[in-house]
C-alpha cells in the first residue's frame, strides 16, 4: 500500500458555494484514503 510521507503538503478544502455537476458537494477530507482524480476546467 502506498503511504504519503509525513510532512507532505495536502490540498486545501474546496470553498463553499461552488457549483457541482453530477454529484452532491463533497469535502476532500471525506475522500481521505481513496484514490481521487480531480478534473478542473473553465470556459475561456
Backbone bond lengths (Angstrom), bond angles and torsions (degrees), N, CA, C in turn:
res aa  C-N    CA-C-N  psi(-1)  N-CA   C-N-CA  omega(-1)  CA-C   N-CA-C  phi
1 X - - - 1.441 - - 1.532 109.06 -
2 X 1.311 116.62 136.70 1.464 122.00 179.04 1.521 109.57 -81.10
3 X 1.309 116.40 134.29 1.467 121.10 177.80 1.523 109.22 -123.51
4 X 1.317 115.89 140.72 1.458 121.31 177.33 1.520 108.20 -76.51
5 X 1.342 117.48 130.20 1.464 120.43 -178.94 1.533 111.68 -61.84
6 X 1.323 117.51 147.07 1.468 120.79 176.56 1.525 110.88 -57.94
7 X 1.308 116.44 144.40 1.460 121.28 178.62 1.511 114.18 84.96
8 X 1.336 117.58 1.55 1.462 121.13 179.39 1.529 109.54 -70.53
9 X 1.322 116.68 141.68 1.465 121.56 179.06 1.525 108.41 -78.97
10 X 1.331 116.65 133.69 1.455 122.13 -179.72 1.524 110.34 -104.15
11 X 1.321 116.03 157.05 1.464 121.46 178.30 1.526 109.85 -67.03
12 X 1.336 117.29 144.81 1.473 119.76 176.35 1.527 110.45 -73.26
13 X 1.318 116.64 158.69 1.462 121.00 176.49 1.532 109.80 -65.48
14 X 1.336 115.56 154.81 1.464 120.39 173.79 1.518 108.57 -69.05
15 X 1.320 117.33 146.20 1.463 120.03 178.99 1.531 109.62 -77.14
16 X 1.300 115.52 157.36 1.465 122.12 179.82 1.524 109.99 -68.24
17 X 1.337 116.64 150.57 1.457 121.42 174.01 1.520 115.55 87.09
18 X 1.339 118.63 7.70 1.462 120.17 178.02 1.518 110.13 -73.54
19 X 1.346 117.00 152.22 1.458 121.93 175.18 1.521 109.10 -85.41
20 X 1.327 117.02 130.76 1.460 123.08 179.41 1.520 108.20 -113.12
21 X 1.327 117.28 139.66 1.461 122.80 179.85 1.516 108.57 -114.44
22 X 1.339 116.93 120.57 1.454 121.45 173.98 1.509 116.13 79.46
23 X 1.309 118.40 6.52 1.463 121.53 179.34 1.523 109.03 -158.09
24 X 1.310 117.41 149.63 1.468 117.81 171.98 1.537 109.25 -69.69
25 X 1.325 117.96 159.49 1.468 119.80 179.49 1.528 111.79 -55.70
26 X 1.330 115.40 141.52 1.464 121.28 177.25 1.519 109.26 -126.44
27 X 1.310 115.43 162.26 1.461 121.84 174.44 1.520 107.18 -112.56
28 X 1.309 116.80 144.73 1.460 119.83 178.75 1.519 111.46 -60.92
29 X 1.324 116.91 -33.06 1.468 119.46 179.37 1.531 111.73 -64.41
30 X 1.345 117.92 -26.59 1.467 121.02 176.72 1.524 112.00 -71.04
31 X 1.323 117.13 -18.13 1.462 122.03 -176.62 1.529 112.73 -99.63
32 X 1.306 117.66 4.71 1.466 121.64 -178.61 1.527 110.65 -55.42
33 X 1.324 115.88 133.04 1.458 121.60 179.35 1.520 113.69 89.82
34 X 1.326 117.48 -0.65 1.468 121.78 179.80 1.525 109.78 -113.66
35 X 1.307 116.04 156.87 1.462 121.00 173.25 1.521 107.02 -83.51
36 X 1.335 116.37 128.24 1.464 121.58 -174.37 1.523 109.22 -129.79
37 X 1.330 116.39 135.48 1.463 122.36 173.38 1.520 106.53 -114.26
38 X 1.334 117.15 123.66 1.457 122.25 178.05 1.521 108.99 -105.28
39 X 1.311 117.12 129.59 1.464 122.84 179.55 1.518 108.33 -116.14
40 X 1.331 117.02 106.58 1.455 122.05 -179.76 1.516 109.27 -100.57
41 X 1.338 116.63 135.22 1.453 120.58 176.56 1.513 109.10 -152.18
42 X 1.328 115.04 162.69 1.457 121.61 179.08 1.519 108.46 -153.25
43 X 1.300 115.07 161.45 1.470 119.63 173.76 1.510 107.15 -80.66
44 X 1.318 116.34 139.85 1.455 116.57 -179.46 1.495 113.94 -147.98
